[in-house]
């Protein structure tokens, strides 16, 4: 029976409002792609799949999956990443934690809490910040087929989550970091400042 929980980092966007691909933006000497992969690894996810698109990414110790359809939105990247995890040659993984490269203030403890909730019996777990559900998200293998069938556009796993509110367990992670998105230069400047407060 599969025992591992994999990690998927969605890092394919061009960062049109930011002016450069988000995966290559640096905070604290690390690219957002490297930071996100490290977040998943430190949180206990293994293996790690990083989905790329607008820019090439070179990261050791991860499986890189290029999404040729990245321009269509985050949904196609989720499909690419989840398909890659599903088709891994080893025994397989029992669940996957999905994180976004443009949320670098998320803490590794949030991933640990999602995995712990899954180990306690939850099949869909969402990190919440002051009660607001954000990312990362954990989805048990039993739901992957439906996620793959319903994911579209830029919504990611949202259609699946909205269709099954009874399955979702929210885990408060507001004390572990923040789920701020980096979409603009102003967002990046704020994240750089907050990163010093949260992690240094």
LINSULVEN-V651496 format. One record per backbone hydrogen bond with DSSP energy under -0.5 kcal/mol. CO is the residue of the C=O (numbers start at 1). NH is the residue of the N-H. If there is no record, write none. Layout:
co: <CO CO>
nh: <NH NH>
This chain:
co: <4 4 4 5 6 7 8 8 9 9 10 11 12 13 15 15 21 22 22 23 25 27 30 31 32 33 34 35 36 37 38 39 40 41 47 48 49 49 50 50 51 52 55 57 59 62 63 65 66 67 69 70 73 73 74 75 76 77 78 79 80 81 82 83 85 92 92 94 95 96 96 97 97 98 98 99 100 102 103 105 107 107 108 109 110 111 112 113 114 115 116 117 118 123 124 125 126 127 128 128 129 131 132 136 137 138 139 140 141 143 144 145 146 147 152 153 155 157 158 159 160 162 164 164 165 167 168 169 170 171 173 173 181 184 185 186 187 188 189 190 191 192 193 194 195 195 196>
nh: <6 94 95 46 97 49 10 99 11 51 101 53 54 22 19 20 24 25 32 33 32 30 27 35 36 37 38 39 40 41 42 43 45 44 7 63 9 51 52 65 11 67 53 59 62 64 50 52 68 70 72 73 76 77 78 79 80 81 82 83 84 85 86 87 88 3 4 141 6 98 139 8 99 136 137 10 103 182 106 178 110 111 112 113 114 115 116 117 118 119 120 122 121 140 169 138 171 134 130 173 132 133 129 127 98 125 96 143 144 147 148 149 150 151 155 75 158 161 162 163 164 165 167 168 168 124 170 126 172 128 176 177 183 188 189 190 191 192 193 194 195 196 197 198 199 200 200>
